[in-house]
Amino acid sequence: MSEREQIEARLRAYIRPNEAKTPEEEAALAKAVDAQLAYEQSGGEGLPPGVESMTIGEYSVRASAPTGAAYTSASLCPAAWAILTNAGLLRRAWPVAQRL
């Protein structure tokens, strides 16, 4: 299985229970796969792979290392997230203010 096929399989699992049913949704999914592939090949944003913390002067950053190959809102690239959301394939509940 190619890297692109692996990313597509992971994105299809990430958008569940939604599915790409129309040609437009399939095209959006393909664009999201391309965006995620480019993102992962470039090393993503933030700390390089395998680095959990770094310090520059008095500023220190610590990130938890991802476990497994599942996508989270932190590991899905911003472009892929936007493409999937705009196509209606990725919908997450927005926080709602509650009366105390």
KAZIQUI-V651348 format. One record per residue. N is the residue number from 1. PSI is psi in radians with two decimals (none if undefined). D_FIRST is the distance of its C-alpha to the first C-alpha in Angstrom with 2 decimals. Layout:
N & PSI & D_FIRST
N & PSI & D_FIRST
This chain:
1 & 2.26 & 0.00
2 & 2.89 & 3.80
3 & -0.69 & 6.68
4 & -0.74 & 8.17
5 & -0.64 & 6.08
6 & -0.76 & 6.57
7 & -0.74 & 10.07
8 & -0.76 & 10.72
9 & -0.73 & 10.16
10 & -0.70 & 12.43
11 & -0.69 & 14.87
12 & -0.68 & 15.24
13 & -0.63 & 16.12
14 & -0.59 & 18.39
15 & -0.12 & 20.38
16 & 2.49 & 21.17
17 & 0.02 & 23.61
18 & 2.67 & 23.44
19 & 2.60 & 21.18
20 & 1.88 & 20.78
21 & -0.52 & 23.16
22 & 2.86 & 24.79
23 & -0.60 & 23.70
24 & -0.71 & 24.94
25 & -0.69 & 22.87
26 & -0.70 & 19.66
27 & -0.70 & 20.71
28 & -0.72 & 21.42
29 & -0.74 & 18.05
30 & -0.72 & 16.44
31 & -0.69 & 19.02
32 & -0.68 & 18.31
33 & -0.79 & 14.59
34 & -0.75 & 15.86
35 & -0.75 & 18.55
36 & -0.68 & 16.49
37 & -0.83 & 14.13
38 & -0.71 & 17.40
39 & -0.83 & 18.99
40 & -0.62 & 16.53
41 & -0.46 & 16.51
42 & -0.09 & 20.30
43 & 0.04 & 20.67
44 & -2.92 & 21.82
45 & 2.85 & 25.48
46 & -2.44 & 27.88
47 & 2.54 & 27.50
48 & 2.74 & 25.02
49 & 2.40 & 22.16
50 & -0.14 & 23.84
51 & 2.19 & 27.27
52 & -0.43 & 29.04
53 & 2.74 & 32.42
54 & 2.68 & 34.42
55 & 2.33 & 38.07
56 & 1.93 & 39.83
57 & -2.15 & 43.56
58 & 0.01 & 44.51
59 & 2.23 & 41.34
60 & 2.45 & 38.68
61 & 2.36 & 35.27
62 & 2.26 & 33.28
63 & 2.53 & 29.88
64 & 2.42 & 28.16
65 & 2.36 & 24.84
66 & 2.57 & 21.99
67 & 2.30 & 20.80
68 & -3.07 & 17.36
69 & 0.20 & 14.70
70 & 2.50 & 16.83
71 & 2.57 & 18.30
72 & 3.05 & 22.05
73 & -0.38 & 24.56
74 & -0.46 & 24.70
75 & -0.27 & 21.04
76 & 2.24 & 20.30
77 & 2.61 & 21.53
78 & -0.67 & 24.85
79 & -0.77 & 23.81
80 & -0.72 & 20.91
81 & -0.80 & 23.39
82 & -0.75 & 26.06
83 & -0.82 & 24.05
84 & -0.69 & 22.95
85 & -0.80 & 26.50
86 & -0.47 & 28.23
87 & -0.08 & 26.28
88 & 0.23 & 27.43
89 & -0.31 & 24.02
90 & 1.90 & 24.72
91 & 2.15 & 28.11
92 & 2.64 & 29.39
93 & 2.36 & 32.96
94 & 2.53 & 35.26
95 & 2.47 & 37.83
96 & 2.29 & 41.17
97 & 2.37 & 44.44
98 & 2.54 & 46.49
99 & 2.32 & 50.24
100 & none & 51.43
